[in-house]
Amino acid sequence: MSENEQIKLLISSGTGPAECRRAVALVIKQMVSEANESCFKVSTTFNDGSLNDDPSSALLTVSGEGNVKFSQQWVGTIKWICSSPFRSNHKRQNWFVGVFLLEETDVASLELKQEDLKFDCFRAGGPGGQHQNTTDSAVRVTHLPSGVSVVCRDGRSQHRNKAQALERLRDVFFLNSIKRQGDEKKQQYGLHKVLERGNPIRCFKGAKFKEIKT
């Protein structure tokens, strides 16, 4: 599978409480760990902060041979069994997260006006080899009307990083559109249907997020 053949997965807490958002963060951490073990190339985009901020939703982009099988192991409802980390006397211990396979057009169809975008190129630095460290290959794209900014330094060429930065910017706007449009957008992407509490595809337990058989 080539680098361009990607799968995008939407991880969402739906309308769930803070515990479900914590579950989103834990699911993403587990997904990234498993993807890295299988040598997939993976990137994560959040709509409302970093992984430590317990996002309500996120996009995981996975590329590499076998990414279809990897995705099939996650798409559906994920159940987390754990006492609330936020409400000590809360009786509920079952929290649910939805993982959704997105169509290619779901994100790619979002239009970004060229005149609204500002590109800055700079030296990448960090890991990636001598070539990355001695060329101005990293790219920052800023959406001027909103101030949203995305940096990409993963690729070895400025052209590749520019393309990936635009893709990640679209991911951010896609996630924000789900959050902003509320119930209508959630229904469009099936968020009200997929969180079937009685039929989780995978189940984890406890603060250490240890997988158990369903």
Short mmCIF file of the C-alpha atoms (twelve columns), coordinates in Angstrom:
data_MODEL
# 
_entry.id   MODEL 
# 
loop_
_atom_site.group_PDB 
_atom_site.id 
_atom_site.type_symbol 
_atom_site.label_atom_id 
_atom_site.label_alt_id 
_atom_site.label_comp_id 
_atom_site.label_asym_id 
_atom_site.label_seq_id 
_atom_site.Cartn_x 
_atom_site.Cartn_y 
_atom_site.Cartn_z 
_atom_site.pdbx_PDB_model_num 
ATOM 1   C CA . MET A 1   0.000   0.000   0.000  1 
ATOM 2   C CA . SER A 2   1.380   3.414   -0.926 1 
ATOM 3   C CA . GLU A 3   1.716   6.368   1.436  1 
ATOM 4   C CA . ASN A 4   -1.259  8.064   -0.234 1 
ATOM 5   C CA . GLU A 5   -3.665  5.208   0.520  1 
ATOM 6   C CA . GLN A 6   -4.888  6.254   3.929  1 
ATOM 7   C CA . ILE A 7   -7.706  5.366   6.266  1 
ATOM 8   C CA . LYS A 8   -9.263  8.018   8.467  1 
ATOM 9   C CA . LEU A 9   -10.966 6.987   11.691 1 
ATOM 10  C CA . LEU A 10  -13.174 9.301   13.726 1 
ATOM 11  C CA . ILE A 11  -13.052 8.626   17.479 1 
ATOM 12  C CA . SER A 12  -15.899 10.304  19.346 1 
ATOM 13  C CA . SER A 13  -17.519 10.423  22.762 1 
ATOM 14  C CA . GLY A 14  -20.779 11.495  21.105 1 
ATOM 15  C CA . THR A 15  -22.761 13.425  23.692 1 
ATOM 16  C CA . GLY A 16  -21.164 11.516  26.571 1 
ATOM 17  C CA . PRO A 17  -19.846 13.107  29.797 1 
ATOM 18  C CA . ALA A 18  -16.251 13.813  30.863 1 
ATOM 19  C CA . GLU A 19  -15.648 10.120  31.548 1 
ATOM 20  C CA . CYS A 20  -16.359 9.322   27.895 1 
ATOM 21  C CA . ARG A 21  -13.925 12.010  26.814 1 
ATOM 22  C CA . ARG A 22  -11.292 10.401  29.037 1 
ATOM 23  C CA . ALA A 23  -12.132 7.132   27.297 1 
ATOM 24  C CA . VAL A 24  -11.494 8.833   23.931 1 
ATOM 25  C CA . ALA A 25  -7.998  9.800   25.101 1 
ATOM 26  C CA . LEU A 26  -7.308  6.248   26.291 1 
ATOM 27  C CA . VAL A 27  -8.627  4.686   23.085 1 
ATOM 28  C CA . ILE A 28  -6.418  6.961   20.980 1 
ATOM 29  C CA . LYS A 29  -3.372  6.110   23.073 1 
ATOM 30  C CA . GLN A 30  -4.054  2.386   22.640 1 
ATOM 31  C CA . MET A 31  -4.716  2.723   18.903 1 
ATOM 32  C CA . VAL A 32  -1.489  4.651   18.330 1 
ATOM 33  C CA . SER A 33  0.470   2.087   20.360 1 
ATOM 34  C CA . GLU A 34  -0.917  -0.822  18.337 1 
ATOM 35  C CA . ALA A 35  -0.366  1.032   15.052 1 
ATOM 36  C CA . ASN A 36  3.248   1.742   15.947 1 
ATOM 37  C CA . GLU A 37  3.825   -1.904  16.883 1 
ATOM 38  C CA . SER A 38  2.574   -2.892  13.424 1 
ATOM 39  C CA . CYS A 39  4.788   -0.244  11.771 1 
ATOM 40  C CA . PHE A 40  1.893   1.796   10.410 1 
ATOM 41  C CA . LYS A 41  2.342   5.472   9.770  1 
ATOM 42  C CA . VAL A 42  -0.156  7.210   12.021 1 
ATOM 43  C CA . SER A 43  -1.096  10.808  12.780 1 
ATOM 44  C CA . THR A 44  -3.711  12.189  15.148 1 
ATOM 45  C CA . THR A 45  -5.678  15.426  14.913 1 
ATOM 46  C CA . PHE A 46  -7.692  16.834  17.817 1 
ATOM 47  C CA . ASN A 47  -10.576 19.262  17.742 1 
ATOM 48  C CA . ASP A 48  -10.227 20.767  21.192 1 
ATOM 49  C CA . GLY A 49  -6.749  20.358  22.617 1 
ATOM 50  C CA . SER A 50  -4.084  17.770  23.200 1 
ATOM 51  C CA . LEU A 51  -4.502  14.136  24.168 1 
ATOM 52  C CA . ASN A 52  -4.058  15.078  27.831 1 
ATOM 53  C CA . ASP A 53  -7.066  17.382  27.612 1 
ATOM 54  C CA . ASP A 54  -9.496  14.495  27.008 1 
ATOM 55  C CA . PRO A 55  -10.829 15.564  23.581 1 
ATOM 56  C CA . SER A 56  -14.466 14.954  22.721 1 
ATOM 57  C CA . SER A 57  -13.364 13.684  19.309 1 
ATOM 58  C CA . ALA A 58  -10.287 13.151  17.167 1 
ATOM 59  C CA . LEU A 59  -9.202  11.886  13.760 1 
ATOM 60  C CA . LEU A 60  -6.651  9.116   13.390 1 
ATOM 61  C CA . THR A 61  -5.053  8.741   9.947  1 
ATOM 62  C CA . VAL A 62  -3.411  5.367   9.310  1 
ATOM 63  C CA . SER A 63  -1.380  4.353   6.266  1 
ATOM 64  C CA . GLY A 64  0.625   1.243   5.546  1 
ATOM 65  C CA . GLU A 65  0.082   -2.342  4.487  1 
ATOM 66  C CA . GLY A 66  -2.563  -3.959  6.671  1 
ATOM 67  C CA . ASN A 67  -4.243  -0.736  7.775  1 
ATOM 68  C CA . VAL A 68  -7.632  -2.016  6.600  1 
ATOM 69  C CA . LYS A 69  -7.444  -5.015  8.943  1 
ATOM 70  C CA . PHE A 70  -6.223  -2.771  11.749 1 
ATOM 71  C CA . SER A 71  -9.198  -0.452  11.267 1 
ATOM 72  C CA . GLN A 72  -11.695 -3.306  11.247 1 
ATOM 73  C CA . GLN A 73  -10.488 -4.268  14.723 1 
ATOM 74  C CA . TRP A 74  -11.530 -0.861  16.052 1 
ATOM 75  C CA . VAL A 75  -14.576 0.349   14.116 1 
ATOM 76  C CA . GLY A 76  -17.665 0.170   16.304 1 
ATOM 77  C CA . THR A 77  -18.354 0.755   19.983 1 
ATOM 78  C CA . ILE A 78  -15.523 0.635   22.535 1 
ATOM 79  C CA . LYS A 79  -16.488 -0.034  26.147 1 
ATOM 80  C CA . TRP A 80  -14.431 1.130   29.125 1 
ATOM 81  C CA . ILE A 81  -15.268 -0.332  32.537 1 
ATOM 82  C CA . CYS A 82  -13.943 1.919   35.268 1 
ATOM 83  C CA . SER A 83  -15.077 3.920   38.289 1 
ATOM 84  C CA . SER A 84  -15.427 7.579   37.403 1 
ATOM 85  C CA . PRO A 85  -12.077 9.390   37.691 1 
ATOM 86  C CA . PHE A 86  -14.000 12.627  38.238 1 
ATOM 87  C CA . ARG A 87  -16.986 11.746  40.464 1 
ATOM 88  C CA . SER A 88  -16.033 9.518   43.412 1 
ATOM 89  C CA . ASN A 89  -19.600 8.632   44.404 1 
ATOM 90  C CA . HIS A 90  -20.901 8.071   40.896 1 
ATOM 91  C CA . LYS A 91  -22.349 4.570   40.513 1 
ATOM 92  C CA . ARG A 92  -21.930 4.236   36.767 1 
ATOM 93  C CA . GLN A 93  -18.831 2.329   35.619 1 
ATOM 94  C CA . ASN A 94  -19.509 1.696   31.919 1 
ATOM 95  C CA . TRP A 95  -18.390 4.353   29.412 1 
ATOM 96  C CA . PHE A 96  -18.646 4.180   25.634 1 
ATOM 97  C CA . VAL A 97  -16.730 5.582   22.677 1 
ATOM 98  C CA . GLY A 98  -17.502 5.270   18.979 1 
ATOM 99  C CA . VAL A 99  -14.896 4.643   16.279 1 
ATOM 100 C CA . PHE A 100 -16.113 5.419   12.754 1 
ATOM 101 C CA . LEU A 101 -14.584 4.737   9.353  1 
ATOM 102 C CA . LEU A 102 -14.800 7.897   7.262  1 
ATOM 103 C CA . GLU A 103 -15.305 8.014   3.528  1 
ATOM 104 C CA . GLU A 104 -12.532 9.718   1.567  1 
ATOM 105 C CA . THR A 105 -14.870 12.547  0.568  1 
ATOM 106 C CA . ASP A 106 -15.963 13.322  4.138  1 
ATOM 107 C CA . VAL A 107 -12.845 15.385  4.815  1 
ATOM 108 C CA . ALA A 108 -11.420 15.983  1.334  1 
ATOM 109 C CA . SER A 109 -14.582 17.781  0.224  1 
ATOM 110 C CA . LEU A 110 -13.994 20.625  2.692  1 
ATOM 111 C CA . GLU A 111 -12.919 23.675  0.697  1 
ATOM 112 C CA . LEU A 112 -10.183 26.017  1.895  1 
ATOM 113 C CA . LYS A 113 -9.802  29.280  -0.007 1 
ATOM 114 C CA . GLN A 114 -6.239  29.861  -1.136 1 
ATOM 115 C CA . GLU A 115 -6.413  33.547  -0.230 1 
ATOM 116 C CA . ASP A 116 -7.251  32.580  3.374  1 
ATOM 117 C CA . LEU A 117 -4.066  30.513  3.783  1 
ATOM 118 C CA . LYS A 118 -0.565  31.607  4.770  1 
ATOM 119 C CA . PHE A 119 2.367   29.220  4.375  1 
ATOM 120 C CA . ASP A 120 5.655   29.497  6.275  1 
ATOM 121 C CA . CYS A 121 8.632   27.227  5.666  1 
ATOM 122 C CA . PHE A 122 11.376  26.647  8.207  1 
ATOM 123 C CA . ARG A 123 14.103  24.204  9.166  1 
ATOM 124 C CA . ALA A 124 12.540  21.030  10.505 1 
ATOM 125 C CA . GLY A 125 15.011  20.055  13.224 1 
ATOM 126 C CA . GLY A 126 14.578  17.070  15.507 1 
ATOM 127 C CA . PRO A 127 14.619  13.429  14.351 1 
ATOM 128 C CA . GLY A 128 14.442  12.471  10.714 1 
ATOM 129 C CA . GLY A 129 18.005  12.338  9.493  1 
ATOM 130 C CA . GLN A 130 20.576  14.777  8.217  1 
ATOM 131 C CA . HIS A 131 18.536  15.761  5.166  1 
ATOM 132 C CA . GLN A 132 15.616  16.930  7.269  1 
ATOM 133 C CA . ASN A 133 17.858  18.951  9.577  1 
ATOM 134 C CA . THR A 134 19.658  20.912  6.837  1 
ATOM 135 C CA . THR A 135 16.757  22.025  4.642  1 
ATOM 136 C CA . ASP A 136 13.791  24.327  5.202  1 
ATOM 137 C CA . SER A 137 11.367  21.464  4.676  1 
ATOM 138 C CA . ALA A 138 8.926   21.987  7.561  1 
ATOM 139 C CA . VAL A 139 5.716   23.833  6.705  1 
ATOM 140 C CA . ARG A 140 3.273   25.812  8.812  1 
ATOM 141 C CA . VAL A 141 -0.090  26.658  7.294  1 
ATOM 142 C CA . THR A 142 -2.328  29.231  8.980  1 
ATOM 143 C CA . HIS A 143 -5.978  29.822  8.200  1 
ATOM 144 C CA . LEU A 144 -6.032  33.604  8.494  1 
ATOM 145 C CA . PRO A 145 -9.767  34.171  9.212  1 
ATOM 146 C CA . SER A 146 -9.800  31.726  12.145 1 
ATOM 147 C CA . GLY A 147 -6.163  31.789  13.239 1 
ATOM 148 C CA . VAL A 148 -6.001  27.984  13.169 1 
ATOM 149 C CA . SER A 149 -2.435  26.856  12.471 1 
ATOM 150 C CA . VAL A 150 -1.011  23.430  11.626 1 
ATOM 151 C CA . VAL A 151 2.652   22.398  11.339 1 
ATOM 152 C CA . CYS A 152 3.960   19.423  9.384  1 
ATOM 153 C CA . ARG A 153 7.592   18.284  9.496  1 
ATOM 154 C CA . ASP A 154 7.220   14.539  8.961  1 
ATOM 155 C CA . GLY A 155 8.103   14.422  5.267  1 
ATOM 156 C CA . ARG A 156 11.525  14.933  3.728  1 
ATOM 157 C CA . SER A 157 10.344  17.441  1.131  1 
ATOM 158 C CA . GLN A 158 8.697   20.819  1.451  1 
ATOM 159 C CA . HIS A 159 6.125   19.792  -1.166 1 
ATOM 160 C CA . ARG A 160 5.084   16.715  0.814  1 
ATOM 161 C CA . ASN A 161 4.878   18.621  4.078  1 
ATOM 162 C CA . LYS A 162 2.732   21.306  2.463  1 
ATOM 163 C CA . ALA A 163 0.270   18.685  1.227  1 
ATOM 164 C CA . GLN A 164 0.135   17.014  4.639  1 
ATOM 165 C CA . ALA A 165 -0.294  20.344  6.431  1 
ATOM 166 C CA . LEU A 166 -3.309  21.130  4.252  1 
ATOM 167 C CA . GLU A 167 -4.750  17.687  4.949  1 
ATOM 168 C CA . ARG A 168 -4.366  18.139  8.703  1 
ATOM 169 C CA . LEU A 169 -5.927  21.583  8.517  1 
ATOM 170 C CA . ARG A 170 -8.956  20.040  6.808  1 
ATOM 171 C CA . ASP A 171 -9.057  17.422  9.571  1 
ATOM 172 C CA . VAL A 172 -9.212  20.183  12.200 1 
ATOM 173 C CA . PHE A 173 -12.062 21.953  10.425 1 
ATOM 174 C CA . PHE A 174 -13.917 18.659  9.961  1 
ATOM 175 C CA . LEU A 175 -13.733 17.912  13.685 1 
ATOM 176 C CA . ASN A 176 -14.771 21.428  14.603 1 
ATOM 177 C CA . SER A 177 -17.717 21.240  12.216 1 
ATOM 178 C CA . ILE A 178 -19.000 18.154  14.040 1 
ATOM 179 C CA . LYS A 179 -18.690 19.926  17.368 1 
ATOM 180 C CA . ARG A 180 -20.194 23.198  16.103 1 
ATOM 181 C CA . GLN A 181 -23.161 21.734  14.270 1 
ATOM 182 C CA . GLY A 182 -24.092 19.524  17.179 1 
ATOM 183 C CA . ASP A 183 -26.853 16.959  16.877 1 
ATOM 184 C CA . GLU A 184 -27.389 17.443  13.139 1 
ATOM 185 C CA . LYS A 185 -23.776 16.577  12.315 1 
ATOM 186 C CA . LYS A 186 -23.679 13.764  14.849 1 
ATOM 187 C CA . GLN A 187 -26.696 12.183  13.188 1 
ATOM 188 C CA . GLN A 188 -25.122 12.630  9.751  1 
ATOM 189 C CA . TYR A 189 -22.139 10.542  10.772 1 
ATOM 190 C CA . GLY A 190 -24.178 8.016   12.708 1 
ATOM 191 C CA . LEU A 191 -22.934 8.965   16.142 1 
ATOM 192 C CA . HIS A 192 -26.380 8.387   17.617 1 
ATOM 193 C CA . LYS A 193 -26.586 4.862   16.175 1 
ATOM 194 C CA . VAL A 194 -23.142 3.336   16.519 1 
ATOM 195 C CA . LEU A 195 -22.799 3.716   20.265 1 
ATOM 196 C CA . GLU A 196 -24.618 0.445   20.906 1 
ATOM 197 C CA . ARG A 197 -23.922 -0.191  24.539 1 
ATOM 198 C CA . GLY A 198 -24.851 -3.839  24.399 1 
ATOM 199 C CA . ASN A 199 -22.553 -4.757  21.518 1 
ATOM 200 C CA . PRO A 200 -19.017 -3.346  21.967 1 
ATOM 201 C CA . ILE A 201 -16.369 -4.513  19.520 1 
ATOM 202 C CA . ARG A 202 -13.638 -4.202  22.180 1 
ATOM 203 C CA . CYS A 203 -13.733 -3.809  25.935 1 
ATOM 204 C CA . PHE A 204 -11.163 -2.363  28.359 1 
ATOM 205 C CA . LYS A 205 -11.126 -2.187  32.141 1 
ATOM 206 C CA . GLY A 206 -9.612  -0.014  34.842 1 
ATOM 207 C CA . ALA A 207 -7.392  3.025   34.944 1 
ATOM 208 C CA . LYS A 208 -4.619  1.088   33.175 1 
ATOM 209 C CA . PHE A 209 -6.992  0.408   30.254 1 
ATOM 210 C CA . LYS A 210 -6.367  -3.333  30.155 1 
ATOM 211 C CA . GLU A 211 -8.270  -5.165  27.439 1 
ATOM 212 C CA . ILE A 212 -10.692 -7.897  28.507 1 
ATOM 213 C CA . LYS A 213 -12.766 -10.357 26.510 1 
ATOM 214 C CA . THR A 214 -16.317 -9.281  25.712 1 
# 
